[in-house]
Amino acid sequence: MSAGTKLSPCSPLFIAFSNQQPPKRHGLRHHRLSRKRRLTKQTKEKTMAVLVNKEMEIKNLKLYMENKSIVEENEKLKKKAILLHQENQALFSSAPKEVL
């Protein structure tokens, strides 16, 4: 049927064409776009989660290494303090009692 041909309201073709619903392709396109946006958003969120996780691992490793060096330094200082205390006790025990 050409675009210039008009159907009579009494025509069975007019009734058939008037009862038809318009094609719903726009809905399908909308769903595809929504799905694509959702998947893109999910991909971005996963990528961000991976980046945040990597940053946290790096930060955790740096803090672990810093803590380890502090503990080692603390152990060295404890040993030095023990040696100084022992030296101090030896000096006090060998010092004449009159000076004290």
Secondary structure per residue as TSV (DSSP state, phi and psi in degrees):
chain	resnum	aa	ss	phi	psi
A	1	M	-	360.0	133.3
A	2	S	-	-85.3	165.1
A	3	A	T	-68.4	-28.4
A	4	G	T	-80.4	-16.4
A	5	T	-	-78.2	130.8
A	6	K	-	-106.6	139.0
A	7	L	-	-95.2	145.4
A	8	S	-	-77.4	142.0
A	9	P	T	-58.9	-20.0
A	10	C	T	-88.3	-11.8
A	11	S	S	-68.3	139.5
A	12	P	H	-63.4	-30.7
A	13	L	H	-67.0	-37.6
A	14	F	H	-62.3	-44.2
A	15	I	H	-64.0	-42.8
A	16	A	H	-63.5	-44.8
A	17	F	H	-71.9	-32.1
A	18	S	H	-74.2	-25.6
A	19	N	H	-80.8	-15.7
A	20	Q	S	-71.5	141.8
A	21	Q	-	-89.1	150.0
A	22	P	-	-65.5	152.8
A	23	P	-	-60.3	144.7
A	24	K	-	-102.6	36.1
A	25	R	H	-64.5	-33.7
A	26	H	H	-61.3	-34.9
A	27	G	H	-65.9	-42.2
A	28	L	H	-63.7	-43.2
A	29	R	H	-62.9	-41.5
A	30	H	H	-60.9	-44.1
A	31	H	H	-64.8	-39.4
A	32	R	H	-63.5	-44.7
A	33	L	H	-64.7	-41.7
A	34	S	H	-62.1	-43.4
A	35	R	H	-63.8	-43.8
A	36	K	H	-62.1	-44.0
A	37	R	H	-62.2	-43.4
A	38	R	H	-63.4	-44.7
A	39	L	H	-65.4	-39.6
A	40	T	H	-63.4	-42.7
A	41	K	H	-63.9	-43.0
A	42	Q	H	-63.5	-39.8
A	43	T	H	-63.8	-43.4
A	44	K	H	-62.5	-42.3
A	45	E	H	-63.9	-41.2
A	46	K	H	-64.8	-42.1
A	47	T	H	-62.5	-43.7
A	48	M	H	-64.3	-39.0
A	49	A	H	-63.4	-40.4
A	50	V	H	-65.3	-43.5
A	51	L	H	-63.5	-44.1
A	52	V	H	-63.1	-40.8
A	53	N	H	-62.7	-43.3
A	54	K	H	-63.5	-43.8
A	55	E	H	-61.1	-41.7
A	56	M	H	-65.0	-39.6
A	57	E	H	-63.2	-43.6
A	58	I	H	-64.1	-46.0
A	59	K	H	-62.1	-42.1
A	60	N	H	-62.7	-42.3
A	61	L	H	-64.6	-42.2
A	62	K	H	-61.5	-44.9
A	63	L	H	-64.9	-38.0
A	64	Y	H	-61.8	-45.7
A	65	M	H	-65.2	-41.6
A	66	E	H	-63.0	-44.0
A	67	N	H	-62.8	-41.3
A	68	K	H	-62.2	-43.3
A	69	S	H	-67.1	-35.8
A	70	I	H	-65.2	-42.5
A	71	V	H	-63.3	-42.5
A	72	E	H	-62.9	-44.1
A	73	E	H	-62.5	-40.0
A	74	N	H	-61.9	-42.7
A	75	E	H	-63.1	-41.2
A	76	K	H	-61.8	-44.3
A	77	L	H	-65.8	-36.3
A	78	K	H	-62.4	-44.8
A	79	K	H	-62.3	-42.6
A	80	K	H	-63.6	-41.1
A	81	A	H	-64.0	-40.2
A	82	I	H	-63.7	-44.1
A	83	L	H	-63.1	-42.4
A	84	L	H	-64.7	-39.0
A	85	H	H	-64.3	-42.9
A	86	Q	H	-64.1	-42.0
A	87	E	H	-63.5	-41.2
A	88	N	H	-62.4	-44.0
A	89	Q	H	-63.1	-40.3
A	90	A	H	-64.8	-41.8
A	91	L	H	-65.1	-42.1
A	92	F	H	-64.3	-39.2
A	93	S	H	-72.3	-29.8
A	94	S	H	-88.7	-14.3
A	95	A	S	-71.8	147.4
A	96	P	-	-64.3	144.8
A	97	K	T	-67.6	-24.4
A	98	E	T	-67.6	-34.3
A	99	V	T	-67.7	-32.6
A	100	L	-	-76.2	360.0
